[in-house]
């Protein structure tokens, strides 16, 4: 058994090469994300569990990448065609690595696989369904774009969270998106595109929709628009859809809008005006909490509204409503 975190800490000089004996049958890489000096691994011939190729540790069949040497100067790495899995922390702290070309046979990428690396963008494009772990892009300071081209059916925004990503592409295979914590997980996101062949989601003007455009699901927190006009098809603004948006100042609701869900515009501190439509029926809890609204005209059609304007100074009184 080899626990790198305990073994390496015993040495005062930077380690560039690690040799792994034939009797080692378990390697822990849980604390490797902070190591940036190793340039190669060498597994001794006869090891029945692991092997190395070009300094990278694989399982014996070369179907799983265990650890890429973080100190290598290469800016690009092409994953071999035999590989089907990327292990936890496999590319962590590889800060000079800007591009990883994933093969189409991969079916599992474990948590924190690319954390603290130098990735600038990444494409997920697989022949079959691929499972993604959490924290994949934690501390990736140069990551600008993520593209879920093919093989990904579920996306949890919190699991792919990154403080620098500005663009996300959603492919035709995606059928389940969990947007909770989107505003904090993707704080500078500007643009979302959806493949036109996707039967579950769509995009227009960098906004994400579902149910054939009936529900506006998500607006990027750093959306570069000050005024929003909802398309006529939209009947519902989803929960936390515009939460903490920095740039929106005016919202124009369409005639078909029926429901604004909880916290839909919460934290939009620069939102000055919203023109609610006659026909709107429901305004959820905290829908406009902590916004810059000073006057809101509530249509007679609204049947349900409760604590929608907490922390707002409407008509000079917190949480009051002009109707």
Beta strands, then each sheet from edge to edge (+ up, - down):
strand 1: 2-3
strand 2: 17-20
strand 3: 27-28
strand 4: 40-43
strand 5: 50-53
strand 6: 56-59
strand 7: 64-67
strand 8: 76-78
strand 9: 85-86
strand 10: 99-101
strand 11: 108-109
strand 12: 121-125
strand 13: 131-132
strand 14: 145-150
strand 15: 154-156
strand 16: 167-170
strand 17: 176-178
strand 18: 191-194
strand 19: 201-204
strand 20: 207-210
strand 21: 215-219
strand 22: 227-229
strand 23: 236-237
strand 24: 250-252
strand 25: 259-260
strand 26: 273-275
strand 27: 282-283
strand 28: 304-305
strand 29: 313-314
strand 30: 317-318
sheet 1: 1+ 3+
sheet 2: 2+ 4+
sheet 3: 5+ 6- 7+ 9+ 11+ 13+
sheet 4: 8+ 10+
sheet 5: 12+ 14+ 16+ 18+
sheet 6: 15+ 17+
sheet 7: 19+ 20- 21+ 23+ 25+ 27+ 28+
sheet 8: 22+ 24+ 26+
sheet 9: 29+ 30-
end
